[in-house]
Amino acid sequence: MTTKAYSPEYKISELYLNIWKSGKIDRDQFQQIQYAINSHSLKSSDDRKIVSRLLYAVRRGWVSVMD
């Protein structure tokens, strides 16, 4: 298993769009979200809302988590 280093250069809004369009979240995308949460890089309220919406969509079953 390889470990990737994620940089905060990605846009949360782009990640959200890709996940929402596909209806799936893969391990890499999930790790990017975890990195954003753990590194406290979610400075804007919009980014925090997007992450909250993604987590809600997973709980509701609107977005599937893939391995």
Order of alpha helices (4+ residues) and beta strands (2+ residues): alpha-beta-alpha-alpha-beta
